[in-house]
């Protein structure tokens, strides 16, 4: 009898408090015809482990506010799997300044920051009503040398101010959880780009008809160099 009552209680709780099956999924904001969208993949090597970024910070090239000192960063606003997107951004030229990665150790989040020269390798032009592919960025970090240069330190401070995902422990550690990252390759080849936008339209934007149409009928605006860009070692 007690077992029957227990089972009945569990069923009651599940039925009463479970979300309705008819609940609608949160929809994305529709594409703004006066703005554009950026797509990028970033992976960073930490020792023997390689992690993928889930949040990317962009800086607008030529923005007068950038010259005032602290960089003005724009965080990505959508991401699935390894793909990260900045939807409905003002037309202009942008570079990748930093990225966040979710890791189990040593903290819940890790930030990688790029130098000014490395960020320049990621520059991409955004035009209204189009999508632009930065590329698939491969970066490496040093587990020994953790010192940030002046640009990287300012970028990290801006990330700390802007981030919506960094936890209390991450913020308390400050620079101790950040890594200077060196870009080894930016792959903008046709196969990589096709794979990126195919996964976007078939998986990540499923049910978002306006976004799927924008992606599938794009003229694609690539970054300045369409092939792989490899940083030459000094």
C-alpha positions in Angstrom: 0.0 0.0 0.0 2.8 2.4 0.9 4.5 1.7 -2.4 1.4 2.5 -4.3 1.0 5.7 -2.5 4.6 6.7 -3.1 4.2 5.9 -6.8 1.0 8.0 -7.0 2.7 10.9 -5.2 5.6 10.8 -7.8 3.2 10.8 -10.7 1.2 13.7 -9.2 4.4 15.8 -8.8 5.5 15.0 -12.3 2.2 15.9 -13.9 1.6 19.0 -11.7 5.0 20.6 -12.0 6.4 19.4 -15.3 6.4 22.1 -18.1 3.6 21.6 -20.6 4.6 19.8 -23.8 3.0 22.6 -25.8 5.3 25.3 -24.4 6.9 27.2 -27.2 10.6 27.4 -27.6 12.1 30.9 -27.3 12.5 32.3 -30.8 15.4 34.3 -32.0 15.0 38.0 -33.0 14.3 38.2 -36.7 17.1 39.2 -39.1 17.4 43.0 -39.4 17.7 43.9 -43.1 19.8 46.9 -42.1 22.3 44.8 -40.2 24.5 41.7 -40.8 25.7 38.6 -39.0 29.1 37.1 -38.2 29.9 33.4 -37.8 33.1 32.0 -36.3 34.6 28.8 -34.8 37.5 29.1 -32.3 39.4 26.3 -30.6 42.3 26.7 -28.2 45.0 24.3 -27.1 45.6 23.9 -23.3 48.5 21.5 -22.9 47.1 18.3 -24.4 43.5 19.3 -24.3 41.7 21.3 -27.0 38.5 23.3 -26.1 36.0 25.2 -28.2 34.8 28.7 -27.5 31.1 29.3 -26.7 31.3 33.0 -26.4 33.4 35.4 -28.6 34.1 39.1 -28.1 34.4 41.3 -31.2 35.7 44.8 -31.5 34.6 47.2 -34.3 37.5 48.5 -36.3 37.7 52.3 -36.6 35.2 52.8 -33.8 36.2 56.2 -32.2 35.4 54.7 -28.7 38.2 52.2 -29.2 40.7 55.1 -29.2 39.6 56.3 -25.8 41.6 53.6 -23.9 39.4 50.6 -22.8 38.3 48.5 -25.7 34.6 48.4 -26.5 33.7 44.7 -26.9 30.6 43.2 -28.4 29.9 39.6 -27.2 28.4 37.0 -29.4 24.6 36.5 -28.9 24.0 33.0 -30.1 25.9 29.7 -30.4 25.4 26.0 -30.9 27.9 23.2 -30.8 31.2 24.7 -32.1 29.5 27.5 -34.1 29.3 31.0 -32.5 27.3 33.9 -34.0 26.9 37.6 -33.6 23.4 38.3 -35.0 22.1 41.7 -36.2 25.3 43.7 -35.8 25.9 47.1 -37.4 27.7 47.1 -40.8 31.4 47.7 -40.5 34.7 45.8 -40.0 35.2 43.6 -37.0 38.0 41.6 -35.3 38.0 38.9 -32.7 39.5 40.2 -29.5 38.8 37.4 -27.0 36.8 34.3 -26.3 35.3 32.4 -23.4 35.5 28.6 -23.0 33.7 26.4 -20.6 36.1 24.1 -18.7 35.9 21.8 -15.7 39.3 22.7 -14.4 40.7 24.8 -12.9 37.6 27.0 -12.9 34.2 26.8 -14.6 35.2 29.4 -17.3 38.4 30.3 -19.1 39.1 33.4 -21.1 41.7 33.6 -24.0 42.7 37.0 -25.2 44.5 37.9 -28.4 47.2 40.5 -29.1 46.5 43.3 -31.5 48.5 41.7 -34.3 46.7 38.4 -33.9 43.3 40.0 -33.8 44.0 41.7 -37.1 44.2 38.2 -38.7 40.5 37.8 -38.0 39.2 41.0 -39.6 36.0 40.6 -41.4 33.6 43.0 -43.2 29.9 43.0 -42.4 27.4 44.4 -44.8 23.6 44.8 -44.3 21.5 41.8 -45.1 24.4 39.4 -45.3 26.4 36.8 -43.3 30.1 37.0 -42.9 32.4 34.1 -42.0 35.5 34.9 -39.9 36.9 31.4 -40.3 37.8 28.5 -38.1 40.4 29.8 -35.8 43.0 27.5 -34.2 44.9 29.0 -31.2 47.4 27.8 -28.7 48.1 28.9 -25.1 51.1 28.7 -22.9 50.6 27.0 -19.6 53.8 28.5 -18.3 53.9 32.1 -19.6 50.6 33.7 -18.5 51.7 37.4 -18.7 49.3 39.6 -20.7 50.6 42.5 -22.8 49.0 45.9 -22.5 46.3 45.3 -25.1 45.4 41.9 -23.7 45.1 43.3 -20.2 42.7 46.0 -21.3 40.8 43.4 -23.3 40.5 41.2 -20.2 39.2 44.0 -18.1 36.6 44.7 -20.8 35.6 41.0 -20.8 35.2 41.1 -17.0 32.9 44.1 -17.3 30.9 42.8 -20.3 30.5 39.0 -19.6 27.2 37.6 -18.6 28.6 34.1 -18.0 31.6 34.5 -15.7 31.0 33.3 -12.2 32.0 34.8 -8.9 35.1 32.6 -8.6 36.2 33.5 -12.1 35.9 37.2 -11.4 37.8 36.8 -8.1 40.7 35.1 -9.8 41.0 37.9 -12.3 44.0 37.5 -14.6 44.8 34.1 -13.0 42.1 32.4 -15.1 43.0 34.2 -18.4 45.4 33.0 -21.0 47.2 34.9 -23.7 46.5 33.0 -26.9 48.4 32.9 -30.2 46.5 32.3 -33.4 48.2 29.6 -35.5 45.7 29.4 -38.3 42.5 31.0 -39.6 40.9 28.6 -42.1 38.5 30.3 -44.5 38.5 27.5 -47.1 35.4 26.7 -49.1 34.9 23.3 -47.4 35.1 24.8 -43.9 32.8 27.6 -44.7 30.2 25.3 -46.3 30.3 23.0 -43.3 29.8 26.0 -41.0 26.8 27.5 -42.8 25.3 24.0 -43.5 25.3 23.1 -39.8 23.8 26.6 -39.1 20.9 26.2 -41.5 20.2 22.5 -40.9 20.7 22.4 -37.2 21.3 25.6 -35.3 18.5 27.7 -36.9 16.0 24.9 -37.4 12.5 26.4 -37.2 13.8 29.9 -37.8 12.7 30.3 -41.4 13.9 33.9 -41.8 17.4 33.0 -40.7 17.5 29.8 -42.8 16.5 31.8 -45.8 19.1 34.5 -45.1 21.9 31.9 -44.8 20.9 29.7 -47.8 20.4 32.7 -50.1 23.4 34.7 -49.0 25.9 36.2 -51.1 28.7 35.2 -48.8 31.1 37.9 -47.7 34.3 36.3 -46.6 37.1 37.8 -44.6 39.7 39.6 -46.7 41.8 36.4 -47.3 39.6 33.6 -48.5 42.1 30.8 -48.0 43.7 29.7 -44.8 45.7 32.4 -43.0 48.7 31.0 -41.0 50.7 33.1 -38.7 54.4 32.9 -39.5 56.6 32.1 -36.5 59.3 34.7 -36.1 
